[in-house]
Amino acid sequence: MPAADWIGLGLIAVGGGLMLMWWRIRQQQTRARHWPSTAGVVTGGALRTLISVQAYVLSQGGLHPRAEPRIEYEYQVDGQVYRSDKVRPGTWSLSGRDAARVLKDHAPGTPVTVYYDPANPHRAVLDPTGGGEWGGVLVGLICAIVGAVLLFAN
């Protein structure tokens, strides 16, 4: 099998994996939009710097690392106290500056609305709508198309 065929198969697999991951995140977002809410309070937070090839974006003429704000909070469901640090379903990466602003807006002691899974109240998010995550499906689709062209062009 020629090298182009192997590369094509690899790109199709990577593209399919990215699109599957996007589909699962969208399912999580859809379910979370219907979760009940309760009052919570921020207990802490930190920035998680994302270091990988995918974690960098081309912006303003240079490459800038991405960061994920981790907001720690606690909430009660049926008298039981739970803790979480999940802001939204899936991943959430921002520029370092925007992530720092999110943390500043969610200082310890800040009241928040927490959306929790009624079947598993330890699963919770602050923003059930999530983001678009269209980047994953776009990159996945491009990989799959390029892979198919390489595979079937011969």
Phi and psi in radians as a Rosetta constraint file:
Dihedral C 1 N 2 CA 2 C 2 CIRCULARHARMONIC -1.124 0.35
Dihedral N 2 CA 2 C 2 N 3 CIRCULARHARMONIC 2.710 0.35
Dihedral C 2 N 3 CA 3 C 3 CIRCULARHARMONIC -1.018 0.35
Dihedral N 3 CA 3 C 3 N 4 CIRCULARHARMONIC -0.639 0.35
Dihedral C 3 N 4 CA 4 C 4 CIRCULARHARMONIC -1.075 0.35
Dihedral N 4 CA 4 C 4 N 5 CIRCULARHARMONIC -0.605 0.35
Dihedral C 4 N 5 CA 5 C 5 CIRCULARHARMONIC -1.167 0.35
Dihedral N 5 CA 5 C 5 N 6 CIRCULARHARMONIC -0.737 0.35
Dihedral C 5 N 6 CA 6 C 6 CIRCULARHARMONIC -1.123 0.35
Dihedral N 6 CA 6 C 6 N 7 CIRCULARHARMONIC -0.748 0.35
Dihedral C 6 N 7 CA 7 C 7 CIRCULARHARMONIC -1.100 0.35
Dihedral N 7 CA 7 C 7 N 8 CIRCULARHARMONIC -0.745 0.35
Dihedral C 7 N 8 CA 8 C 8 CIRCULARHARMONIC -1.050 0.35
Dihedral N 8 CA 8 C 8 N 9 CIRCULARHARMONIC -0.782 0.35
Dihedral C 8 N 9 CA 9 C 9 CIRCULARHARMONIC -1.088 0.35
Dihedral N 9 CA 9 C 9 N 10 CIRCULARHARMONIC -0.719 0.35
Dihedral C 9 N 10 CA 10 C 10 CIRCULARHARMONIC -1.088 0.35
Dihedral N 10 CA 10 C 10 N 11 CIRCULARHARMONIC -0.761 0.35
Dihedral C 10 N 11 CA 11 C 11 CIRCULARHARMONIC -1.154 0.35
Dihedral N 11 CA 11 C 11 N 12 CIRCULARHARMONIC -0.662 0.35
Dihedral C 11 N 12 CA 12 C 12 CIRCULARHARMONIC -1.112 0.35
Dihedral N 12 CA 12 C 12 N 13 CIRCULARHARMONIC -0.741 0.35
Dihedral C 12 N 13 CA 13 C 13 CIRCULARHARMONIC -1.122 0.35
Dihedral N 13 CA 13 C 13 N 14 CIRCULARHARMONIC -0.788 0.35
Dihedral C 13 N 14 CA 14 C 14 CIRCULARHARMONIC -1.102 0.35
Dihedral N 14 CA 14 C 14 N 15 CIRCULARHARMONIC -0.796 0.35
Dihedral C 14 N 15 CA 15 C 15 CIRCULARHARMONIC -1.069 0.35
Dihedral N 15 CA 15 C 15 N 16 CIRCULARHARMONIC -0.771 0.35
Dihedral C 15 N 16 CA 16 C 16 CIRCULARHARMONIC -1.098 0.35
Dihedral N 16 CA 16 C 16 N 17 CIRCULARHARMONIC -0.699 0.35
Dihedral C 16 N 17 CA 17 C 17 CIRCULARHARMONIC -1.105 0.35
Dihedral N 17 CA 17 C 17 N 18 CIRCULARHARMONIC -0.745 0.35
Dihedral C 17 N 18 CA 18 C 18 CIRCULARHARMONIC -1.134 0.35
Dihedral N 18 CA 18 C 18 N 19 CIRCULARHARMONIC -0.711 0.35
Dihedral C 18 N 19 CA 19 C 19 CIRCULARHARMONIC -1.212 0.35
Dihedral N 19 CA 19 C 19 N 20 CIRCULARHARMONIC -0.620 0.35
Dihedral C 19 N 20 CA 20 C 20 CIRCULARHARMONIC -1.132 0.35
Dihedral N 20 CA 20 C 20 N 21 CIRCULARHARMONIC -0.737 0.35
Dihedral C 20 N 21 CA 21 C 21 CIRCULARHARMONIC -1.070 0.35
Dihedral N 21 CA 21 C 21 N 22 CIRCULARHARMONIC -0.764 0.35
Dihedral C 21 N 22 CA 22 C 22 CIRCULARHARMONIC -1.061 0.35
Dihedral N 22 CA 22 C 22 N 23 CIRCULARHARMONIC -0.768 0.35
Dihedral C 22 N 23 CA 23 C 23 CIRCULARHARMONIC -1.075 0.35
Dihedral N 23 CA 23 C 23 N 24 CIRCULARHARMONIC -0.716 0.35
Dihedral C 23 N 24 CA 24 C 24 CIRCULARHARMONIC -1.152 0.35
Dihedral N 24 CA 24 C 24 N 25 CIRCULARHARMONIC -0.691 0.35
Dihedral C 24 N 25 CA 25 C 25 CIRCULARHARMONIC -1.120 0.35
Dihedral N 25 CA 25 C 25 N 26 CIRCULARHARMONIC -0.723 0.35
Dihedral C 25 N 26 CA 26 C 26 CIRCULARHARMONIC -1.101 0.35
Dihedral N 26 CA 26 C 26 N 27 CIRCULARHARMONIC -0.650 0.35
Dihedral C 26 N 27 CA 27 C 27 CIRCULARHARMONIC -1.098 0.35
Dihedral N 27 CA 27 C 27 N 28 CIRCULARHARMONIC -0.770 0.35
Dihedral C 27 N 28 CA 28 C 28 CIRCULARHARMONIC -1.055 0.35
Dihedral N 28 CA 28 C 28 N 29 CIRCULARHARMONIC -0.744 0.35
Dihedral C 28 N 29 CA 29 C 29 CIRCULARHARMONIC -1.107 0.35
Dihedral N 29 CA 29 C 29 N 30 CIRCULARHARMONIC -0.730 0.35
Dihedral C 29 N 30 CA 30 C 30 CIRCULARHARMONIC -1.091 0.35
Dihedral N 30 CA 30 C 30 N 31 CIRCULARHARMONIC -0.777 0.35
Dihedral C 30 N 31 CA 31 C 31 CIRCULARHARMONIC -1.130 0.35
Dihedral N 31 CA 31 C 31 N 32 CIRCULARHARMONIC -0.762 0.35
Dihedral C 31 N 32 CA 32 C 32 CIRCULARHARMONIC -1.117 0.35
Dihedral N 32 CA 32 C 32 N 33 CIRCULARHARMONIC -0.490 0.35
Dihedral C 32 N 33 CA 33 C 33 CIRCULARHARMONIC -1.121 0.35
Dihedral N 33 CA 33 C 33 N 34 CIRCULARHARMONIC -0.341 0.35
Dihedral C 33 N 34 CA 34 C 34 CIRCULARHARMONIC -1.820 0.35
Dihedral N 34 CA 34 C 34 N 35 CIRCULARHARMONIC 0.082 0.35
Dihedral C 34 N 35 CA 35 C 35 CIRCULARHARMONIC -1.288 0.35
Dihedral N 35 CA 35 C 35 N 36 CIRCULARHARMONIC 2.595 0.35
Dihedral C 35 N 36 CA 36 C 36 CIRCULARHARMONIC -1.240 0.35
Dihedral N 36 CA 36 C 36 N 37 CIRCULARHARMONIC 2.882 0.35
Dihedral C 36 N 37 CA 37 C 37 CIRCULARHARMONIC -2.108 0.35
Dihedral N 37 CA 37 C 37 N 38 CIRCULARHARMONIC 2.815 0.35
Dihedral C 37 N 38 CA 38 C 38 CIRCULARHARMONIC -2.610 0.35
Dihedral N 38 CA 38 C 38 N 39 CIRCULARHARMONIC 2.881 0.35
Dihedral C 38 N 39 CA 39 C 39 CIRCULARHARMONIC -1.382 0.35
Dihedral N 39 CA 39 C 39 N 40 CIRCULARHARMONIC 2.513 0.35
Dihedral C 39 N 40 CA 40 C 40 CIRCULARHARMONIC -2.489 0.35
Dihedral N 40 CA 40 C 40 N 41 CIRCULARHARMONIC 3.082 0.35
Dihedral C 40 N 41 CA 41 C 41 CIRCULARHARMONIC -2.438 0.35
Dihedral N 41 CA 41 C 41 N 42 CIRCULARHARMONIC 2.437 0.35
Dihedral C 41 N 42 CA 42 C 42 CIRCULARHARMONIC -1.256 0.35
Dihedral N 42 CA 42 C 42 N 43 CIRCULARHARMONIC 2.314 0.35
Dihedral C 42 N 43 CA 43 C 43 CIRCULARHARMONIC -1.942 0.35
Dihedral N 43 CA 43 C 43 N 44 CIRCULARHARMONIC -0.226 0.35
Dihedral C 43 N 44 CA 44 C 44 CIRCULARHARMONIC 2.999 0.35
Dihedral N 44 CA 44 C 44 N 45 CIRCULARHARMONIC -3.047 0.35
Dihedral C 44 N 45 CA 45 C 45 CIRCULARHARMONIC -3.129 0.35
Dihedral N 45 CA 45 C 45 N 46 CIRCULARHARMONIC 2.875 0.35
Dihedral C 45 N 46 CA 46 C 46 CIRCULARHARMONIC -2.777 0.35
Dihedral N 46 CA 46 C 46 N 47 CIRCULARHARMONIC 2.788 0.35
Dihedral C 46 N 47 CA 47 C 47 CIRCULARHARMONIC -1.677 0.35
Dihedral N 47 CA 47 C 47 N 48 CIRCULARHARMONIC 2.322 0.35
Dihedral C 47 N 48 CA 48 C 48 CIRCULARHARMONIC -1.897 0.35
Dihedral N 48 CA 48 C 48 N 49 CIRCULARHARMONIC 1.959 0.35
Dihedral C 48 N 49 CA 49 C 49 CIRCULARHARMONIC -1.359 0.35
Dihedral N 49 CA 49 C 49 N 50 CIRCULARHARMONIC 2.277 0.35
Dihedral C 49 N 50 CA 50 C 50 CIRCULARHARMONIC -1.639 0.35
Dihedral N 50 CA 50 C 50 N 51 CIRCULARHARMONIC 1.994 0.35
Dihedral C 50 N 51 CA 51 C 51 CIRCULARHARMONIC -2.014 0.35
Dihedral N 51 CA 51 C 51 N 52 CIRCULARHARMONIC 1.758 0.35
Dihedral C 51 N 52 CA 52 C 52 CIRCULARHARMONIC -2.929 0.35
Dihedral N 52 CA 52 C 52 N 53 CIRCULARHARMONIC 2.972 0.35
Dihedral C 52 N 53 CA 53 C 53 CIRCULARHARMONIC -1.063 0.35
Dihedral N 53 CA 53 C 53 N 54 CIRCULARHARMONIC -0.690 0.35
Dihedral C 53 N 54 CA 54 C 54 CIRCULARHARMONIC -1.273 0.35
Dihedral N 54 CA 54 C 54 N 55 CIRCULARHARMONIC -0.328 0.35
Dihedral C 54 N 55 CA 55 C 55 CIRCULARHARMONIC -1.453 0.35
Dihedral N 55 CA 55 C 55 N 56 CIRCULARHARMONIC -0.038 0.35
Dihedral C 55 N 56 CA 56 C 56 CIRCULARHARMONIC -1.819 0.35
Dihedral N 56 CA 56 C 56 N 57 CIRCULARHARMONIC 2.499 0.35
Dihedral C 56 N 57 CA 57 C 57 CIRCULARHARMONIC -2.207 0.35
Dihedral N 57 CA 57 C 57 N 58 CIRCULARHARMONIC 2.579 0.35
Dihedral C 57 N 58 CA 58 C 58 CIRCULARHARMONIC -1.399 0.35
Dihedral N 58 CA 58 C 58 N 59 CIRCULARHARMONIC 2.065 0.35
Dihedral C 58 N 59 CA 59 C 59 CIRCULARHARMONIC -2.583 0.35
Dihedral N 59 CA 59 C 59 N 60 CIRCULARHARMONIC 2.279 0.35
Dihedral C 59 N 60 CA 60 C 60 CIRCULARHARMONIC 0.878 0.35
Dihedral N 60 CA 60 C 60 N 61 CIRCULARHARMONIC 0.749 0.35
Dihedral C 60 N 61 CA 61 C 61 CIRCULARHARMONIC 1.388 0.35
Dihedral N 61 CA 61 C 61 N 62 CIRCULARHARMONIC 0.132 0.35
Dihedral C 61 N 62 CA 62 C 62 CIRCULARHARMONIC -2.654 0.35
Dihedral N 62 CA 62 C 62 N 63 CIRCULARHARMONIC 2.975 0.35
Dihedral C 62 N 63 CA 63 C 63 CIRCULARHARMONIC -1.637 0.35
Dihedral N 63 CA 63 C 63 N 64 CIRCULARHARMONIC 2.308 0.35
Dihedral C 63 N 64 CA 64 C 64 CIRCULARHARMONIC -2.240 0.35
Dihedral N 64 CA 64 C 64 N 65 CIRCULARHARMONIC 2.312 0.35
Dihedral C 64 N 65 CA 65 C 65 CIRCULARHARMONIC -1.171 0.35
Dihedral N 65 CA 65 C 65 N 66 CIRCULARHARMONIC 2.726 0.35
Dihedral C 65 N 66 CA 66 C 66 CIRCULARHARMONIC -1.795 0.35
Dihedral N 66 CA 66 C 66 N 67 CIRCULARHARMONIC 2.792 0.35
Dihedral C 66 N 67 CA 67 C 67 CIRCULARHARMONIC -2.408 0.35
Dihedral N 67 CA 67 C 67 N 68 CIRCULARHARMONIC 2.633 0.35
Dihedral C 67 N 68 CA 68 C 68 CIRCULARHARMONIC -2.046 0.35
Dihedral N 68 CA 68 C 68 N 69 CIRCULARHARMONIC 2.090 0.35
Dihedral C 68 N 69 CA 69 C 69 CIRCULARHARMONIC -1.293 0.35
Dihedral N 69 CA 69 C 69 N 70 CIRCULARHARMONIC 2.254 0.35
Dihedral C 69 N 70 CA 70 C 70 CIRCULARHARMONIC -1.913 0.35
Dihedral N 70 CA 70 C 70 N 71 CIRCULARHARMONIC 1.884 0.35
Dihedral C 70 N 71 CA 71 C 71 CIRCULARHARMONIC -1.783 0.35
Dihedral N 71 CA 71 C 71 N 72 CIRCULARHARMONIC 2.023 0.35
Dihedral C 71 N 72 CA 72 C 72 CIRCULARHARMONIC -1.535 0.35
Dihedral N 72 CA 72 C 72 N 73 CIRCULARHARMONIC 2.349 0.35
Dihedral C 72 N 73 CA 73 C 73 CIRCULARHARMONIC -2.597 0.35
Dihedral N 73 CA 73 C 73 N 74 CIRCULARHARMONIC 2.803 0.35
Dihedral C 73 N 74 CA 74 C 74 CIRCULARHARMONIC -2.250 0.35
Dihedral N 74 CA 74 C 74 N 75 CIRCULARHARMONIC 2.716 0.35
Dihedral C 74 N 75 CA 75 C 75 CIRCULARHARMONIC -2.727 0.35
Dihedral N 75 CA 75 C 75 N 76 CIRCULARHARMONIC 2.884 0.35
Dihedral C 75 N 76 CA 76 C 76 CIRCULARHARMONIC -2.107 0.35
Dihedral N 76 CA 76 C 76 N 77 CIRCULARHARMONIC 2.450 0.35
Dihedral C 76 N 77 CA 77 C 77 CIRCULARHARMONIC -2.333 0.35
Dihedral N 77 CA 77 C 77 N 78 CIRCULARHARMONIC 2.108 0.35
Dihedral C 77 N 78 CA 78 C 78 CIRCULARHARMONIC 0.912 0.35
Dihedral N 78 CA 78 C 78 N 79 CIRCULARHARMONIC 0.723 0.35
Dihedral C 78 N 79 CA 79 C 79 CIRCULARHARMONIC 1.405 0.35
Dihedral N 79 CA 79 C 79 N 80 CIRCULARHARMONIC -0.136 0.35
Dihedral C 79 N 80 CA 80 C 80 CIRCULARHARMONIC -1.626 0.35
Dihedral N 80 CA 80 C 80 N 81 CIRCULARHARMONIC 2.297 0.35
Dihedral C 80 N 81 CA 81 C 81 CIRCULARHARMONIC -1.528 0.35
Dihedral N 81 CA 81 C 81 N 82 CIRCULARHARMONIC 2.308 0.35
Dihedral C 81 N 82 CA 82 C 82 CIRCULARHARMONIC -2.169 0.35
Dihedral N 82 CA 82 C 82 N 83 CIRCULARHARMONIC 2.731 0.35
Dihedral C 82 N 83 CA 83 C 83 CIRCULARHARMONIC -2.275 0.35
Dihedral N 83 CA 83 C 83 N 84 CIRCULARHARMONIC 2.544 0.35
Dihedral C 83 N 84 CA 84 C 84 CIRCULARHARMONIC -2.668 0.35
Dihedral N 84 CA 84 C 84 N 85 CIRCULARHARMONIC 2.901 0.35
Dihedral C 84 N 85 CA 85 C 85 CIRCULARHARMONIC -2.361 0.35
Dihedral N 85 CA 85 C 85 N 86 CIRCULARHARMONIC 0.292 0.35
Dihedral C 85 N 86 CA 86 C 86 CIRCULARHARMONIC -1.531 0.35
Dihedral N 86 CA 86 C 86 N 87 CIRCULARHARMONIC 2.111 0.35
Dihedral C 86 N 87 CA 87 C 87 CIRCULARHARMONIC -1.477 0.35
Dihedral N 87 CA 87 C 87 N 88 CIRCULARHARMONIC -0.759 0.35
Dihedral C 87 N 88 CA 88 C 88 CIRCULARHARMONIC -2.613 0.35
Dihedral N 88 CA 88 C 88 N 89 CIRCULARHARMONIC 2.823 0.35
Dihedral C 88 N 89 CA 89 C 89 CIRCULARHARMONIC -1.090 0.35
Dihedral N 89 CA 89 C 89 N 90 CIRCULARHARMONIC 2.573 0.35
Dihedral C 89 N 90 CA 90 C 90 CIRCULARHARMONIC 1.340 0.35
Dihedral N 90 CA 90 C 90 N 91 CIRCULARHARMONIC -2.803 0.35
Dihedral C 90 N 91 CA 91 C 91 CIRCULARHARMONIC -1.723 0.35
Dihedral N 91 CA 91 C 91 N 92 CIRCULARHARMONIC 2.816 0.35
Dihedral C 91 N 92 CA 92 C 92 CIRCULARHARMONIC -2.514 0.35
Dihedral N 92 CA 92 C 92 N 93 CIRCULARHARMONIC 1.865 0.35
Dihedral C 92 N 93 CA 93 C 93 CIRCULARHARMONIC -2.053 0.35
Dihedral N 93 CA 93 C 93 N 94 CIRCULARHARMONIC 2.428 0.35
Dihedral C 93 N 94 CA 94 C 94 CIRCULARHARMONIC -2.298 0.35
Dihedral N 94 CA 94 C 94 N 95 CIRCULARHARMONIC 2.978 0.35
Dihedral C 94 N 95 CA 95 C 95 CIRCULARHARMONIC -1.141 0.35
Dihedral N 95 CA 95 C 95 N 96 CIRCULARHARMONIC 2.730 0.35
Dihedral C 95 N 96 CA 96 C 96 CIRCULARHARMONIC -0.964 0.35
Dihedral N 96 CA 96 C 96 N 97 CIRCULARHARMONIC -0.686 0.35
Dihedral C 96 N 97 CA 97 C 97 CIRCULARHARMONIC -1.160 0.35
Dihedral N 97 CA 97 C 97 N 98 CIRCULARHARMONIC -0.793 0.35
Dihedral C 97 N 98 CA 98 C 98 CIRCULARHARMONIC -1.164 0.35
Dihedral N 98 CA 98 C 98 N 99 CIRCULARHARMONIC -0.676 0.35
Dihedral C 98 N 99 CA 99 C 99 CIRCULARHARMONIC -1.118 0.35
Dihedral N 99 CA 99 C 99 N 100 CIRCULARHARMONIC -0.703 0.35
Dihedral C 99 N 100 CA 100 C 100 CIRCULARHARMONIC -1.118 0.35
Dihedral N 100 CA 100 C 100 N 101 CIRCULARHARMONIC -0.652 0.35
Dihedral C 100 N 101 CA 101 C 101 CIRCULARHARMONIC -1.134 0.35
Dihedral N 101 CA 101 C 101 N 102 CIRCULARHARMONIC -0.698 0.35
Dihedral C 101 N 102 CA 102 C 102 CIRCULARHARMONIC -1.074 0.35
Dihedral N 102 CA 102 C 102 N 103 CIRCULARHARMONIC -0.759 0.35
Dihedral C 102 N 103 CA 103 C 103 CIRCULARHARMONIC -1.098 0.35
Dihedral N 103 CA 103 C 103 N 104 CIRCULARHARMONIC -0.708 0.35
Dihedral C 103 N 104 CA 104 C 104 CIRCULARHARMONIC -1.103 0.35
Dihedral N 104 CA 104 C 104 N 105 CIRCULARHARMONIC -0.663 0.35
Dihedral C 104 N 105 CA 105 C 105 CIRCULARHARMONIC -1.262 0.35
Dihedral N 105 CA 105 C 105 N 106 CIRCULARHARMONIC -0.257 0.35
Dihedral C 105 N 106 CA 106 C 106 CIRCULARHARMONIC -2.125 0.35
Dihedral N 106 CA 106 C 106 N 107 CIRCULARHARMONIC 0.950 0.35
Dihedral C 106 N 107 CA 107 C 107 CIRCULARHARMONIC -1.188 0.35
Dihedral N 107 CA 107 C 107 N 108 CIRCULARHARMONIC 2.708 0.35
Dihedral C 107 N 108 CA 108 C 108 CIRCULARHARMONIC -0.913 0.35
Dihedral N 108 CA 108 C 108 N 109 CIRCULARHARMONIC 2.390 0.35
Dihedral C 108 N 109 CA 109 C 109 CIRCULARHARMONIC 1.669 0.35
Dihedral N 109 CA 109 C 109 N 110 CIRCULARHARMONIC -0.219 0.35
Dihedral C 109 N 110 CA 110 C 110 CIRCULARHARMONIC -1.223 0.35
Dihedral N 110 CA 110 C 110 N 111 CIRCULARHARMONIC 2.222 0.35
Dihedral C 110 N 111 CA 111 C 111 CIRCULARHARMONIC -1.256 0.35
Dihedral N 111 CA 111 C 111 N 112 CIRCULARHARMONIC 2.485 0.35
Dihedral C 111 N 112 CA 112 C 112 CIRCULARHARMONIC -2.403 0.35
Dihedral N 112 CA 112 C 112 N 113 CIRCULARHARMONIC 2.740 0.35
Dihedral C 112 N 113 CA 113 C 113 CIRCULARHARMONIC -1.650 0.35
Dihedral N 113 CA 113 C 113 N 114 CIRCULARHARMONIC 2.212 0.35
Dihedral C 113 N 114 CA 114 C 114 CIRCULARHARMONIC -1.942 0.35
Dihedral N 114 CA 114 C 114 N 115 CIRCULARHARMONIC 2.268 0.35
Dihedral C 114 N 115 CA 115 C 115 CIRCULARHARMONIC -1.811 0.35
Dihedral N 115 CA 115 C 115 N 116 CIRCULARHARMONIC 2.171 0.35
Dihedral C 115 N 116 CA 116 C 116 CIRCULARHARMONIC -2.195 0.35
Dihedral N 116 CA 116 C 116 N 117 CIRCULARHARMONIC 2.678 0.35
Dihedral C 116 N 117 CA 117 C 117 CIRCULARHARMONIC -1.343 0.35
Dihedral N 117 CA 117 C 117 N 118 CIRCULARHARMONIC 2.022 0.35
Dihedral C 117 N 118 CA 118 C 118 CIRCULARHARMONIC -1.110 0.35
Dihedral N 118 CA 118 C 118 N 119 CIRCULARHARMONIC -0.443 0.35
Dihedral C 118 N 119 CA 119 C 119 CIRCULARHARMONIC -1.383 0.35
Dihedral N 119 CA 119 C 119 N 120 CIRCULARHARMONIC -0.491 0.35
Dihedral C 119 N 120 CA 120 C 120 CIRCULARHARMONIC -2.462 0.35
Dihedral N 120 CA 120 C 120 N 121 CIRCULARHARMONIC 1.426 0.35
Dihedral C 120 N 121 CA 121 C 121 CIRCULARHARMONIC -1.035 0.35
Dihedral N 121 CA 121 C 121 N 122 CIRCULARHARMONIC -0.265 0.35
Dihedral C 121 N 122 CA 122 C 122 CIRCULARHARMONIC -1.254 0.35
Dihedral N 122 CA 122 C 122 N 123 CIRCULARHARMONIC -0.268 0.35
Dihedral C 122 N 123 CA 123 C 123 CIRCULARHARMONIC -1.565 0.35
Dihedral N 123 CA 123 C 123 N 124 CIRCULARHARMONIC 2.052 0.35
Dihedral C 123 N 124 CA 124 C 124 CIRCULARHARMONIC -2.614 0.35
Dihedral N 124 CA 124 C 124 N 125 CIRCULARHARMONIC 2.760 0.35
Dihedral C 124 N 125 CA 125 C 125 CIRCULARHARMONIC -2.492 0.35
Dihedral N 125 CA 125 C 125 N 126 CIRCULARHARMONIC 2.793 0.35
Dihedral C 125 N 126 CA 126 C 126 CIRCULARHARMONIC -1.618 0.35
Dihedral N 126 CA 126 C 126 N 127 CIRCULARHARMONIC -0.513 0.35
Dihedral C 126 N 127 CA 127 C 127 CIRCULARHARMONIC -2.213 0.35
Dihedral N 127 CA 127 C 127 N 128 CIRCULARHARMONIC 1.673 0.35
Dihedral C 127 N 128 CA 128 C 128 CIRCULARHARMONIC -1.273 0.35
Dihedral N 128 CA 128 C 128 N 129 CIRCULARHARMONIC -0.258 0.35
Dihedral C 128 N 129 CA 129 C 129 CIRCULARHARMONIC -1.340 0.35
Dihedral N 129 CA 129 C 129 N 130 CIRCULARHARMONIC -0.466 0.35
Dihedral C 129 N 130 CA 130 C 130 CIRCULARHARMONIC 1.114 0.35
Dihedral N 130 CA 130 C 130 N 131 CIRCULARHARMONIC -2.944 0.35
Dihedral C 130 N 131 CA 131 C 131 CIRCULARHARMONIC -1.924 0.35
Dihedral N 131 CA 131 C 131 N 132 CIRCULARHARMONIC -3.008 0.35
Dihedral C 131 N 132 CA 132 C 132 CIRCULARHARMONIC -1.305 0.35
Dihedral N 132 CA 132 C 132 N 133 CIRCULARHARMONIC -0.649 0.35
Dihedral C 132 N 133 CA 133 C 133 CIRCULARHARMONIC 0.860 0.35
Dihedral N 133 CA 133 C 133 N 134 CIRCULARHARMONIC 0.515 0.35
Dihedral C 133 N 134 CA 134 C 134 CIRCULARHARMONIC -1.281 0.35
Dihedral N 134 CA 134 C 134 N 135 CIRCULARHARMONIC -0.346 0.35
Dihedral C 134 N 135 CA 135 C 135 CIRCULARHARMONIC -1.039 0.35
Dihedral N 135 CA 135 C 135 N 136 CIRCULARHARMONIC -0.745 0.35
Dihedral C 135 N 136 CA 136 C 136 CIRCULARHARMONIC -1.089 0.35
Dihedral N 136 CA 136 C 136 N 137 CIRCULARHARMONIC -0.759 0.35
Dihedral C 136 N 137 CA 137 C 137 CIRCULARHARMONIC -1.247 0.35
Dihedral N 137 CA 137 C 137 N 138 CIRCULARHARMONIC -0.601 0.35
Dihedral C 137 N 138 CA 138 C 138 CIRCULARHARMONIC -1.160 0.35
Dihedral N 138 CA 138 C 138 N 139 CIRCULARHARMONIC -0.839 0.35
Dihedral C 138 N 139 CA 139 C 139 CIRCULARHARMONIC -1.115 0.35
Dihedral N 139 CA 139 C 139 N 140 CIRCULARHARMONIC -0.710 0.35
Dihedral C 139 N 140 CA 140 C 140 CIRCULARHARMONIC -1.076 0.35
Dihedral N 140 CA 140 C 140 N 141 CIRCULARHARMONIC -0.745 0.35
Dihedral C 140 N 141 CA 141 C 141 CIRCULARHARMONIC -1.145 0.35
Dihedral N 141 CA 141 C 141 N 142 CIRCULARHARMONIC -0.742 0.35
Dihedral C 141 N 142 CA 142 C 142 CIRCULARHARMONIC -1.096 0.35
Dihedral N 142 CA 142 C 142 N 143 CIRCULARHARMONIC -0.782 0.35
Dihedral C 142 N 143 CA 143 C 143 CIRCULARHARMONIC -1.041 0.35
Dihedral N 143 CA 143 C 143 N 144 CIRCULARHARMONIC -0.792 0.35
Dihedral C 143 N 144 CA 144 C 144 CIRCULARHARMONIC -1.118 0.35
Dihedral N 144 CA 144 C 144 N 145 CIRCULARHARMONIC -0.719 0.35
Dihedral C 144 N 145 CA 145 C 145 CIRCULARHARMONIC -1.161 0.35
Dihedral N 145 CA 145 C 145 N 146 CIRCULARHARMONIC -0.820 0.35
Dihedral C 145 N 146 CA 146 C 146 CIRCULARHARMONIC -1.094 0.35
Dihedral N 146 CA 146 C 146 N 147 CIRCULARHARMONIC -0.718 0.35
Dihedral C 146 N 147 CA 147 C 147 CIRCULARHARMONIC -1.066 0.35
Dihedral N 147 CA 147 C 147 N 148 CIRCULARHARMONIC -0.758 0.35
Dihedral C 147 N 148 CA 148 C 148 CIRCULARHARMONIC -1.124 0.35
Dihedral N 148 CA 148 C 148 N 149 CIRCULARHARMONIC -0.704 0.35
Dihedral C 148 N 149 CA 149 C 149 CIRCULARHARMONIC -1.090 0.35
Dihedral N 149 CA 149 C 149 N 150 CIRCULARHARMONIC -0.796 0.35
Dihedral C 149 N 150 CA 150 C 150 CIRCULARHARMONIC -1.111 0.35
Dihedral N 150 CA 150 C 150 N 151 CIRCULARHARMONIC -0.674 0.35
Dihedral C 150 N 151 CA 151 C 151 CIRCULARHARMONIC -1.266 0.35
Dihedral N 151 CA 151 C 151 N 152 CIRCULARHARMONIC -0.730 0.35
Dihedral C 151 N 152 CA 152 C 152 CIRCULARHARMONIC -1.731 0.35
Dihedral N 152 CA 152 C 152 N 153 CIRCULARHARMONIC -0.053 0.35
Dihedral C 152 N 153 CA 153 C 153 CIRCULARHARMONIC -1.278 0.35
Dihedral N 153 CA 153 C 153 N 154 CIRCULARHARMONIC -0.390 0.35
